Amino acid sequence: MEGSPLRPAERIVSCVKVLPGPARDVAVGVAAAAAAAASIVLGPRSDRPLLEWSLVLAAAVVLALVRRVPVVVLTVTSVLTIMTDALLPSVSHVAPLAAGLSLGVVAFRHGWAVTGVSWAIASTAVVISFGAELLGGTNGALRIMSVAAALAAPAAFGRYLAGVRQAARVAEERAHDAEERRQTATHAARMTERARLAGDLHDLVAHHVSAIAMQAGSGKYAAEHGPDPQRRLDEAVRALDAIHASSRQALLDLRGLLRILRDPDDPAPVADPESMIADAVQRSRMAGLDVTVHMDERAAEAPLALRVTAARVVQESLTNALKHAGPGADVATTLTVSGDVLRIEIANTVPPTHRPALPASGHGLTGMRERVEILGGTFAVGPSSHGRWEVCITLPLEVSA
């Protein structure tokens, strides 16, 4: 429970985890030596105490190296198992326990072949330490099988932990690869949409510049060749007004263009935004959608960057409606101007029963969102309170620099 004090064992484990590698090895050796010393003190007395302390502590302290050279530690503890039972048969049996722990680490670090050989070495050492008098008779085979089974437990547990670690590593790598693929796909979709929008803006601003040049030339000609001074002045003022309007509109579109990284190799052609919407609506109706369009007259006076974005949004939304709602669905498309905001809403009915949808590319919504966010707008998509699927977008009419 949160806030409760840790038990002593949990404190020890948490402290060991924060230690560096060499310090962990020392901690394991010290803990094993302390346990071995306790077994000597609490166990039966030996007439050869120096040899007892030497053998038992050697079997315990060598565990400090079990993380680094588990096979060597297993071999040493197996030899110490035989020596301890041969020289001091009545003292504490620490060496077999150390051999079992070492076998578990070997199974965790190595494959089945090394684990099998190590299990055979440890089992042989323990069987030899039993002596011939314990292995003879009717119970000898049973004792041998018991030893083999007892040592098979740490080996199996070590292999199990190794499998869990490998599965976790594979799952982590797969998740990492999937995330990288998702990010790459999203980045590619955004770059493609940026490039197309940049091409649209570039060509549409070029229309403004051409119009300015033509208006300037027309005004100059009228000012030089008009029938009377007043007529020449009126024509010049009219031309300057047209140049002023076109320049202001071009400036707004250029500000939008500065916020985009454009691919100069993208030759995407540009159509008039209103024509793009009309074509998309006509194609959708031919495909079976019942499309209604309401367009505010003031929307045609919005900056061309916004009108192109609105046209792309309408195109993509109608495509999605055909994919997911299917022929026969009603789609209401509305473009309105409210204050200093251009609002685009596309709402379609949802089929009453589940129907197989056409495969989605996964980039349509990403592309629409990218277009809107580049121009400082808002993007929302999802079910509405009226049981329809709705795309709602707002775009500021003044494109910030």
HELIX and SHEET records of a PDB file:
HELIX    1   1 PRO A    8  LYS A   17  1                                  10    
HELIX    2   2 GLY A   21  LEU A   42  1                                  22    
HELIX    3   3 PRO A   49  VAL A   61  1                                  13    
HELIX    4   4 VAL A   62  LEU A   65  5                                   4    
HELIX    5   5 PRO A   70  LEU A   87  1                                  18    
HELIX    6   6 ALA A   95  ARG A  109  1                                  15    
HELIX    7   7 TRP A  112  PHE A  130  1                                  19    
HELIX    8   8 ALA A  132  LEU A  135  1                                   4    
HELIX    9   9 GLY A  140  HIS A  225  1                                  86    
HELIX   10  10 PRO A  229  LEU A  257  1                                  29    
HELIX   11  11 PRO A  273  ALA A  287  1                                  15    
HELIX   12  12 GLU A  297  GLU A  301  5                                   5    
HELIX   13  13 LEU A  304  HIS A  324  1                                  21    
HELIX   14  14 GLY A  364  ILE A  374  1                                  11    
SHEET    1   A 5 ASP A 290  MET A 295  0                                        
SHEET    2   A 5 ASP A 330  SER A 338  1                                        
SHEET    3   A 5 VAL A 341  THR A 349 -1                                        
SHEET    4   A 5 ARG A 388  PRO A 396 -1                                        
SHEET    5   A 5 THR A 378  PRO A 383 -1                                        
END                                                                             
